[in-house]
Amino acid sequence: MVIEIKELTKKFNGELAVDRLSLTIEQGEFFALLGENGAGKTTTIKMLSCLLAPTSGDALMLGDSIVENPLAVKKKMNLSPQETAIARNLSVKENLEFIAKIYGSSKQETKQKTEELIRKFGLEDYAGKKAKNLSGGWQRRLSIAMAMISEPEIIFLDEPTVGLDVRARIDLWKILLQLKGDITIILTTHYLEEVEALADRIGIMQAGRLRALGTLEDLQERTGLEKLQDIFIQLTEEEEGP
Amino acid sequence: MKALAFAGRNRKEILRDPLTLLLGVVMPVAMLWLFSSLEGIMPLDLFTIEKLTPGMIVFSFSFITLFSGMLLGRDKTTSFLMRIFASPMKASEYLIGYAIPLLPVALFQVLVCYGAGVLLGFPVDIHALTGFGVLLIISLLYIGSGLALGTYFTDRQVGGIFAIFVNITTWLSGIWFSPSMIGGAFEQAANLLPFVHAVDAARAAFTGGFTQLLEPLLWVIGYTIVIFGLAIVGFRKKMKGSK
């Protein structure tokens, strides 16, 4: 397994944000983490990407502990944050080169990886354009390409398609489908059709706890419902009940 | 290497913003010309080009505080900082990366304002080299102030706080009038802050008054260390994570 999460817990001022989360994610898996706002998805991703220290528990990322050895973990993973995190006054090419360099790539490697990512993400026509002049969809595409340039074994995508129009979202799905299988992807999203289209396995969080875990078929079987939207509503309502 | 790559990105972000040139260079030069021309109407000692040029260079550094504070604050607001915090860079590399690109900006401000001063009659002599060195030390005070503001506040908040900051550096720096003219609490406040000392140190350096240089420069260095310390503490706290 690539990720082994063990009793991961985070409290903010005594209030539980993530409550004893335990699960494993396999090599090359596309894992979707679902939940309402405040369910603990982003906090979980921040802990797994060593941006937030857990209150208790741990997670092993390709064998390295996020608590004991965060620097080793950071070298193997990358993330595309919820908001588009790009350097606005740098061109598309410069953004990619910059991230490659801070992950330790040599000049030659940087050039090679940048060209490769520009081609893979269809950014050829925009390579010299300043990132701030791109549309929202292209900025997201760049943001994900920036996460990919360090050649991570694990990538976190925190709501990568939020705010995009239908066409830009579907274009981005195509890109994500290309990545599937090569690296381990952990996706958080509010768009359930995105999960149906992309994810191998789904985890549903509510109030910091993992409420359900399995493939779409597993969840359909457990609830007797067909649509992920209905499954999600039922599973999260169970917890909210009187 | 990583710090230099990060510095390169920050340099491009700052220099590609037209406001950098307008606020950091054009405005101080215009003010230098304006106030030096007032000397004929209001024959104040402070409006002589010898006093005004070093003072105006120090004033131009206020905008470095704005540039560095806004850049760091914006990186925080847009999650860019989150992206680079997730990289295997260390806290020292981040701070070096933010601070380094501002030194050439400060040097550029020094050279342009000095050049403008010379055109307006500022004497050219060997002490200018000491002046440049002292001014670069002073610029660290303003770079550190920006980093501290950007660490603790968002870009929008930095914009608002800078309006107060630039007023303080204007009124309590002794560039246009000596705080002793008002006296009392105003003078005491000015002397407790580093800005008037920064201007005194710059003026002393350009005139070769080394005996008058040491004390104000020590004030500036002391404040710079404290302000950088505050920025480092805040930055490390941010790196450990917040909600």
Interface residues (C-beta under 8 A of the other chain):
Chain A: F12 A17 T43 K46 S49 C50 L51 L52 A53 L71 K74 K75 M77 N78 L79 S80 P81 Q82 E83 T84 A85 I86 A87 R88 N89 L90 E94 F98 I99 K101 I102 Y103 G104 K130 M146 A147 S150
Chain B: M1 K2 A5 F6 G8 R9 K12 E13 R16 D17 T78 S79 F80 M82 R83 I84 F85 A86 S87 P88 M89 K240 G241 S242 K243
